[in-house]
Amino acid sequence: MLDQTALRTELAHHYDLAPSAELAAAHAGIYSKMERVISPPDWAIFAPYVVAINTLKKQRNAVILAHNYMTPEIYHGIADVVGDSLQLAIEATKVEADVIVQCGVHFMAETSKILNPSKTVLIPDMEAGCSLAESITADGIAQMRTQYPGAPVVTYVNTTAEVKAASDICCTSSNAAQIVAAQQSDTVIMTPDKYLAQNVAKQVPHKRIVWWDGACIVHERFTAQDLNDFRTYNPDTRIIAHPECPPEVVEAADFSGSTSGIIAYVERERPAKAMLVTECSMASNISDSLPDVDFVGPCNMCPYMKKITLEKVLWTLHTMQGAVEVDAAVADKARIAVERMIDLSRQLAG
């Protein structure tokens, strides 16, 4: 665990991180992307960190990959690439920088390392885990194979390298239905998200999908009653759910899609009011680019994603600590599953 006091003391010796109205004003262009959700005083606090990080990453020849669940000051302030798990995995294969800083959770950093074994991959907080990744092991995959012999294992990227290595192909929420439909077997094993598997089963009825009993702590807390109650008092609101939500929640929504799919839908449809049934930062990150959309309703926050902060990003770039390593033998097998997903996704898109 990072010693926050020691971290701040060390950074204070090298950077002027005091709130600065002058820096805030000088970088108003960055702020314009998030001023709807970040107050001017907060931007004055964030600006010195943003400036320091953007300067340091050039010195380190580093690139920052940020998931859609990162907070706005990270998403808009320092990220070079933003996206969902599939987008980040694809972009990781294109990185030319020497250093990748993964603003997301640990399995995402592992994926970047698997795809870039010769590069340095840093994560600002090693404790940024994932409830899905922690719900299954390689032994769990072996159990499913024994129970359903011959069935291919399609594993969500929200898993450890060891689990990916034990699987046949990976998927994300944006391509899961297409990946499953492309499998030759009539029976397909999906791990570890039971809700994503159940939602995919409705999209691919000609396949028998069996699943592991895992779930995301953010999305499993939503209920259909939540959505129906909200709709009763807000009938004009478009409700948009992530497919990691329980099937009855997806059924009660107007649209369901991955984080990138949600963004594309809102940008295309421009509803007057929208409720995003997913992690809280999703609406915050697209709010300023869609001023005609009023984002309303409850959301759930991911405690793991929120472990990544500007302060920790600056620390990891300053010290070059937080390197993610994957055993070479495991990485080689996991790379096959991830690259199969990327290749198949490209083929299906083409």
Residue pairs with C-beta under 8 A, 6 or more apart in sequence:
1 127
2 125
2 312
2 315
7 311
7 312
7 315
8 311
10 315
10 318
10 319
11 17
11 311
11 314
11 315
11 318
14 318
15 48
15 52
15 314
15 318
16 48
17 48
17 49
17 52
18 48
19 41
19 44
19 45
19 47
19 48
20 44
20 47
20 48
21 44
23 44
23 47
23 48
23 51
24 31
24 40
24 43
24 44
24 47
26 47
27 47
27 50
27 51
30 50
30 76
30 77
31 38
31 43
31 47
32 288
33 72
33 76
33 288
33 289
34 43
34 72
34 73
34 75
34 76
34 77
34 284
34 285
34 287
34 288
35 43
35 288
36 287
36 288
36 291
37 72
37 284
37 287
37 288
38 46
38 72
38 73
43 73
46 73
46 77
46 310
49 73
49 310
49 311
49 313
49 314
50 73
50 77
50 78
50 310
52 314
53 64
53 77
53 78
53 310
53 313
53 314
53 317
54 77
54 78
56 62
56 314
56 317
56 318
57 63
57 64
57 78
57 80
57 99
57 101
57 317
60 98
60 99
60 317
60 320
61 97
61 98
61 99
62 97
62 98
62 99
62 100
62 101
62 122
62 317
63 80
63 81
63 95
63 97
63 99
63 100
63 101
64 78
64 79
64 80
64 81
64 100
64 101
64 103
64 313
65 79
65 80
65 81
65 82
65 88
65 91
65 92
65 95
65 100
65 101
65 102
65 103
65 104
65 108
65 112
66 74
66 75
66 78
66 79
66 81
66 82
66 103
66 104
67 82
67 83
67 84
67 85
67 88
67 103
67 104
67 105
67 108
67 259
67 305
68 75
68 82
68 83
68 84
68 259
68 260
68 263
68 279
68 281
68 282
68 285
69 104
69 259
69 279
69 281
69 282
69 302
69 305
70 79
70 82
70 103
70 104
70 281
70 285
70 305
70 308
71 281
71 284
71 306
71 309
72 281
72 284
72 285
73 310
74 103
74 308
74 309
74 310
74 313
75 82
75 281
75 285
76 285
77 310
78 103
78 310
78 313
79 103
81 87
81 88
81 91
82 285
83 91
83 259
83 260
84 172
84 173
84 174
84 258
84 259
84 260
84 261
85 108
85 111
85 157
85 158
85 172
85 173
85 174
85 258
86 157
86 172
86 174
86 175
86 258
86 260
86 341
86 342
86 345
87 260
88 104
88 108
88 111
88 112
89 111
89 112
89 115
89 157
89 172
89 338
89 341
89 342
90 342
90 345
92 100
92 111
92 112
92 115
92 116
93 115
93 116
93 342
95 112
95 116
95 119
97 119
98 119
98 120
99 119
99 120
99 121
99 122
99 317
99 320
100 109
100 112
100 116
100 119
100 120
100 121
100 122
101 122
101 123
101 124
101 313
101 316
101 317
102 108
102 109
102 112
102 121
102 122
102 123
102 324
103 124
103 308
103 313
104 123
104 128
104 305
104 308
105 128
105 129
105 130
105 133
105 304
105 305
106 123
106 126
106 128
106 129
106 130
106 133
106 324
107 130
107 133
107 157
107 158
107 159
107 160
107 161
108 157
109 121
109 122
109 123
109 324
110 160
110 161
110 324
110 326
110 334
111 157
111 161
111 164
111 338
112 119
112 121
112 324
113 119
113 121
113 324
113 325
113 326
113 331
114 161
114 164
114 326
114 331
114 334
114 335
114 338
115 335
115 338
115 339
117 326
117 328
117 331
120 320
120 323
121 323
121 324
122 316
122 317
122 320
122 321
122 322
122 323
122 324
123 308
123 316
123 322
123 324
124 307
124 308
124 309
124 312
124 313
124 315
124 316
124 322
125 307
125 308
125 312
125 322
126 322
127 304
127 307
128 304
128 305
128 307
128 308
129 304
130 158
130 216
130 304
131 214
131 215
131 216
131 217
131 304
132 156
132 158
132 159
132 192
132 193
132 214
132 215
132 216
133 158
133 159
133 160
133 163
133 192
135 192
135 212
135 213
135 214
135 215
136 159
136 163
136 191
136 192
136 212
136 214
137 160
137 162
137 163
138 162
138 163
138 165
138 166
140 163
140 191
140 192
140 212
141 153
141 155
141 163
141 166
141 167
141 191
142 166
144 151
144 153
144 189
144 191
144 210
144 212
145 151
145 153
145 189
147 210
148 187
148 189
148 210
150 185
150 187
151 185
151 187
151 188
151 189
151 210
152 168
152 169
152 183
152 184
152 185
152 188
152 189
153 166
153 167
153 168
153 169
153 189
153 191
154 167
154 168
154 169
154 170
154 171
154 176
154 179
154 180
154 183
154 188
154 189
154 190
154 191
155 163
155 164
155 166
155 167
155 168
155 169
155 170
155 171
155 190
155 191
155 192
155 337
156 170
156 171
156 172
156 173
156 176
156 190
156 191
156 192
156 193
156 196
157 164
157 170
157 171
157 172
157 338
157 341
158 192
158 193
158 216
159 167
159 170
159 191
159 192
161 326
161 327
161 330
161 331
161 334
162 330
162 334
163 191
163 192
164 170
164 333
164 334
164 337
164 338
165 330
165 331
165 332
165 333
165 334
165 337
166 333
167 191
167 337
168 337
168 340
169 179
169 183
169 337
169 340
169 341
169 344
170 179
170 337
170 338
170 340
170 341
171 179
171 180
171 190
171 341
172 258
172 341
173 196
173 242
173 243
173 244
173 257
173 258
173 259
173 261
174 257
174 258
174 260
174 261
175 341
175 344
175 345
175 348
176 190
176 196
176 200
176 243
177 200
177 203
177 204
178 344
178 345
178 348
179 341
179 344
179 345
180 188
180 190
180 200
180 204
180 207
180 209
181 204
181 206
181 207
182 344
182 348
183 207
186 207
186 208
187 207
187 208
187 209
187 210
188 207
188 208
188 209
188 210
189 209
189 210
189 211
189 212
190 196
190 197
190 200
190 209
190 210
190 211
190 212
191 211
191 212
191 214
192 212
192 213
192 214
193 211
193 212
193 214
193 215
193 216
193 244
194 211
194 212
194 213
194 214
194 215
195 215
195 216
195 219
195 220
195 243
195 244
195 245
195 246
195 247
196 243
196 244
197 209
197 210
197 211
197 212
198 209
198 211
198 246
198 247
199 243
199 245
199 247
199 250
199 256
200 209
200 243
201 207
201 209
202 247
215 244
216 244
217 302
217 303
218 244
218 278
218 279
218 300
218 301
218 302
219 242
219 244
219 245
219 246
219 249
219 277
219 278
219 300
220 244
220 245
220 246
221 300
222 241
222 245
222 246
222 249
222 277
222 300
223 246
223 248
223 249
224 246
224 248
224 249
224 251
224 252
226 249
226 298
227 239
227 241
227 249
227 252
227 253
227 275
227 277
228 252
230 237
230 239
230 275
230 297
230 298
231 237
231 239
231 252
234 273
234 275
234 296
234 297
236 272
236 273
237 271
237 273
237 274
237 275
237 296
237 297
238 254
238 255
238 269
238 271
238 273
238 274
238 275
239 252
239 253
239 254
239 255
239 274
239 275
239 277
239 297
240 253
240 254
240 255
240 256
240 257
240 262
240 265
240 266
240 274
240 275
240 276
240 277
240 278
241 249
241 250
241 252
241 253
241 255
241 256
241 277
241 278
242 256
242 257
242 258
242 259
242 262
242 277
242 278
243 250
243 256
243 257
243 258
245 253
245 256
245 277
245 278
249 277
250 256
253 277
255 262
255 265
257 264
257 265
259 278
259 282
262 276
262 278
262 282
263 282
263 286
266 274
266 276
266 286
266 290
266 293
267 286
267 289
267 290
270 290
270 292
270 293
271 293
272 292
272 293
272 294
273 293
273 294
273 295
273 296
274 283
274 293
274 294
274 295
274 296
275 295
275 296
275 297
275 298
276 282
276 283
276 295
276 297
276 299
277 297
277 299
278 299
278 300
279 299
279 300
279 301
279 302
279 305
280 299
280 300
280 301
281 301
281 305
282 299
283 295
283 299
287 293
287 295
315 321
316 322
326 334
